Amino acid sequence: MKKQPRLVKPILAMVAAFSLALGVGACGSGSSTPTQTGGSTAASENGTSRAKMYDSVKAITDDSDLVVVGTVADQKVVQDIDNETDFTLSTVKVITTKKGDAGDETVVVRQTGSTKNQTTGAMMKTGSTYLLFLVHSGLSGDLASQYYVTGADAGIYLAPATVKAKAQTGTATEQDISGETFNRVNSDSGDNLPATLTVDEVPAS
């Protein structure tokens, strides 16, 4: 009797090649979403995805590249990652630095969303003074020098009105803010951080 051709190996090879092609296609069709990172904290550019909650001031300080007190001097809304997502860029005039190097004494802080399209829990406001825990943006090009708030918005503390008034006139100094109590802006972020904080309570780097 005439033997039939052995088709098992060719068929298996075709199945493997087809499966590989499907896998590559699936990977190539997905969009890559830039991420904010700070230690073990991750936040998606298009929303918030927290991989770590903070249980102490030391923990959020350790994960931060920069800790400053500063006043928001200017803000603008951009769509510099895609054509749909708003990002609010706050130019912060630094009054004092607790950790890291503020460079030219102004830093740009990125927040996902805007007042019209808010996707984060707490947006900063022009003219207000904050104690900020910040991480490098991890972005490329001109955006590399910008910062995100550590823990999405866990690292934002608002100064009292007395400091705000002095900051707006340009007369606020490190001595003015050293004993002032800053209030945590988002108390519902899930972190176990104090509701109020002074600059002196931030651990020295």
C-alpha positions, 0 to 999 in steps of 0.5 A: 500500500502507498504511504501517505505524505507525512504532513504532521510536522508541516502543519505544526510549523504552520500553526506555530507561525500563525500563532506568532503572527497573531501575538506580534500583531496584538502587541503592535496594535496596543497603545503605549501609555506613559507612566508616572513613577516615584519609587513604587508609586505608579500613576497612569497618564490617563488616570490614577493607578496607585501601586503604593500607599504611604503610611508615613511622612518619611516614606513619601519623602524617601520616594520623592526626588524633590520636596519644596515649599513654593507658590504657583506663579503661573498655570497652563493647560496642554495636551502634550502626550496625546490629543485628548488628555489635558495636563495642567502645568503649574510653574512653582516659584520655590521659597525653600527646598527640603530635599533635592535641588530646585535648580533655578528656583522654579519648577514645573509640576504636571497634574493630569486633568484640568479645571474643565476636565478633572481626573485627579483628586486635587488641582493646585491653584494659581497664587496658592502656596504649597508644601510639595512632594515631587518626583521626576516626570520620567518623560523625554525631551523638554518634559524631562525637567518637569515633575509629578506630585508623589502619590498622584496627589497625596504629596500636596499640602496647602499653606495657610492664608498668612503665608499665601499673602506674603508669598503673593507679595514676594516677601515670604521667606524660609523663616516665615514658613518654618513654623507654619502648619500646612493642610493636606489637600486630599484626605481621601487618597487612601494614604495614612498621612497626617492631616497637617504638616510643618516643614520642620516635620519633613525628614532631612534628606 
